[in-house]
Amino acid sequence: MQDRERLAHGHPRFGQGRSGPPRSRQRGSICGAAALLTALTAGCSVTTNQEPRPGSCTPFQLISLTPDGSSPVRTNSKFVFAFTDFPDPDLAVNANFGIFSGPYYYTAHETVDLIGRAIAFKPTSSLPAGLGFTLAMSGRISSLRGCPLTPPPPDLPDGKPATSYYFPIETVEPNVDLPPEPPATPPATFAQVLDVMARHCAGAACHLDATAADTDASGGCLAAPGGGLSLCPAQAFHGMIGVPSRQVSRLTIVVPRDSARSYLLRKLLDAPPVAGHQGPPDDSLTEDELRALQSWIDDGAPATPPPSADGGT
């Protein structure tokens, strides 16, 4: 428990150069992650997407970790922390996450999935097989609404409140045969993004005229598109990439390789700060459509698909 207390209150790198809980204790508490998450969410009330009133805060809680450590994990696992609200991408950094075994600290890369309200933590190299680790997350994480993360229940002998979350993780033993991982879904192309926009962003007071895209000399472009953002095929790319939003000027409409900081996705999800209505009135995008936009942005928001193996496009 002395090591656990030191982790809760100490090093900003979660124990770099310090010992985590002994491996024997990690093996004995391998179900601790699931038990902790159950305790945290037992009395959780679900709130609406409305902005909190001044002086109030939407509860921001950790609701799951995948994989949760209840069984040995792959050496190349990605760990996904899911929350009750949108996590702030500015806090998804190495200073707030860590994985270590004894004195050895492993670097990682963090990404934010606003659609899943989650932070993914992926070690930059494969972990050694057959070892126990401590996966840690700081209590300094907060939501995009500025609400602090609910702390974990007291878990120390004297009842001191813990300030960080820790999960015992064990990698599979060497030479263990595992089923193949499912193939990754390829990112959406810009053509597929345009199809989504044509289905949901068209109309006289909106961002394009889908009915005229193929039959009119305008190509579906409007003289005065909504919010000054034209999403017709000829203008959409240069109207979004690297362009500040007129509604929230400190955010950019599309930030290539960073969907969590792109105003386009935040607007469609009502992830603050946003202004105006959430998105297409009475015509919300499906999760698959949102994932298509997200994957295109995180792939670099290319204007054209990558060349095929035979040199074509």
Secondary structure, 3 states (H helix, E strand, C coil): CHHHHHHHHCCCCCCCCCCCCCHHHHHHCCCHHHHHHHHHHCCCCCCCCCCCCCCCCCCECEEEEECCCCCCECCCCCEEEEECCCECHHHCCHHHEEEEECCEEECEEEEEECCCCEEEEEECCCCCCCCEEEEEEECCCEECCCCEECCCCCCCCCCCCCCEEEEEEEECCCCCCCCCCCCCCCCCCHHHHHHHHHHHCECCCCCECHHHCCCCCCCCCCCCCHHHCCCCCCCHHHHHECCECCCCCCCECECCCCHHHEHHHHHHHCCCCCCCCCCCCCCCCCHHHHHHHHHHHHCCCCCCCCCCCCCCC
